[in-house]
Amino acid sequence: MKRLAGMLLCGALLQAQTPASVTAHLRDFALLHADFTQSRKVAALSRPMLSTGTMVMARNQGVLWQIRKPLPVAFVITPRAFLEVGQDGRPHPRPAQDAPVVAHLGRLFQALLQGQWGALESQFTVRAEGGPDQWTIRLTAKAGAPVKGAQVSGGRFLERVRVEEQGGDTLEIRFEHPRTAEPLTEAEARLLAGA
């Protein structure tokens, strides 16, 4: 009887550590705004490149990634399109292969918000650690993936993303000030709807 109880407990623990289960609470938020600090380490440079901005994840619509400093640029990533927002404020289609890391981040954020980690399994082995209060999702690239791997972690909200690119460069993003009650601005809604 003790052995059966142990097996059931072990099975329950393993089940609790699936990517979908440890991030299930994130699906409660249809909309998430957050500020970010992005640090990109490039092998050819002695210092990392830093940028700051805001991110909007809207379930069933997509991700709006807005870099404010040092140079303003924005990207809209939806299941249908990948767009760069020009200085004129208009989105311009851009092939995903032109910016594979940004396109990959968009898919990763959509999987996170929608709990659809299976969408990434064609290119990555996806493994979860922890529980809803403190979790980490590790993505290890399969052949042909746009990046070498990624690690996403958080608790109640998304806190950190680290991406290792194929050439050895790394991208680390830290999120602060998550906001779930803040509605889309008119400009954000227009960009997400137009993608």
N, C-alpha and C positions, 0 to 999 in steps of 0.2 A: 504494500500500500504506500509506504514512504517513497519507494522507487518511482511509482506511478505519479505521485504528487510532485516529486522532483522533476520528472520528465515534463509534466504539464507546466510547471513553473518555468523551466528552461525554455520550453516552446513559447510560452507567453512572453518571456523576455526577448527572445529572438524576434517574435512578431512585432513587439513594441519598438524595435530598432529599425524598422523599414523607413526609408526616406519619407514616404507619405505619412506614416504615423507620427514621426517626431516633428514634422512641420504642419500637421493637420490644422492646428489652431490658426495658422496664417491665412487659411482660406476663409476665416471669419471676417476678414477685412476685404471689402470690395475695392477699396482704394487706400493707397499708402503713399504719403509724401515723406521724403527724408532728405536731409542735407548729407553731402558726402565730401570726403577728402580722398583724393586718388594719388597714389604714389607709384610711379612707373620707373623701374630700374632697367636701364639699357646697358648692355655689356660695354658698348663703346663710350659711355659717359661715366665720369667719376662720381657725379651726384645724381640722385633720383629727380625725375621731373614731377613736380607737384601741381595739382589742379584741384579746384573746389567747385561745387555746384549743387544742384538739386536733382532728385530723381522722383518720378511719379510712376507707380505701378497701378494700373487700373485693370482689374480682372475682366477678361473677355474683350478688352480693347487693346492693351499693349503697355509698352514702357516708353516713357519720355525721359531722356537722359540729357540734362542741360548743364554744360560746363560754363561757369561764369568767369573764372580766372584760371590761367593768365589771359586766355583768349576765348571770347564767347563763341560757342558752337553747340549745336543740339542735334540729337538723333532721336528718331521715332522708330521703334521696333514693334511691329505687330505680327500676328500670324500670317498676314498677307504681304507685308512690305517692310523694307528697310530704307528709311529716308534720312537725309541730312537736311537740317533746317538752315538755310542761308541767312546772310545778314539782312535780307529783305523780309525775313520772317516766314518765307514760303518753303514748304518741304520739297526737296528734289530727290527723285529716286536714285539709289546708289546700290550697285551690286554688292552683295554680302562679302564677296571675296576681296573687295577693296579695303574692308575693315573687319577682318574675321573675328578679332577679339571682341569688338563692340557688338557685332551680330550674335556671337556666342553668349555674351553677357545678357543680351536681351532675351534669348531663349531660356537661359538659366533663370532669370528673374520671373519669366512667365511660368516656368515649371514650378518655381518656389511658391508663387502666389496662388497658382491653381492646383498645386499638389500633383502635378502630372510629370513625375520624375521619369516615367517610362518613355516619355518623348525624347529623352537624352540617351537612352540605353543603346541606340544604334551606334553611337560614337563613343560612349563612355561606360565603364563599369561604375555603377553608382552604389555607394556604401554609406550607411548612417551609423552614427555613434551618439550616445547620450539619450536624453529624453526631451520632452517639450520645454522644460525650463532652461536647459543648456544643451544645444545640439550642434553637431557638425556633420555635414554631408561632404564626402570625398568623391571626386570624379577622376577616374584614371582613364586616360585616352586609349581607345582602340586604334587600330591602323586607320589612317586617313582623317583623324580628328583634327580640327583647326588649331587646337592647343594641346599641350602635353598633359595638363591636368588642372584641376581646380579644387578649392576647398571653400565651402560656404558655411558660416557658423552664426549662431545667434541664440536667442532665448525667446522671449515673448515676441520680439521683432528681429528682423535681419540686422546683424551687427557688422559682419566682416566678410569680404570676398577676396580670395587670393588666387590668381591665375598664373600658371607657368606656361609660357609660350614655347613653341618648338625650338626656337633659336637660343633659348636660355634667358631671355628677358622675363621679368616678372611684373605683375600688376597687382597692387594691393589697394583695396577700397574699404574705408571705414565709414559707417553710417551713424549719424547722430540725429537727434530731435525727430523721431518718427511721429507722424501725425496721421491719424485715421479719420478724424472728423472734419478735416479741411477739404472742402469741395474743390472740384476742378475749376480753375479759372476759365474764363471764356476762351483765352488763347490756347490753353492746354487741351480743352475739349475739342477745339477746332483742329488742332494738330493731330490728335489721336483719331478723330473721325475722318480726317482727310487721308490717312495712310492706307 
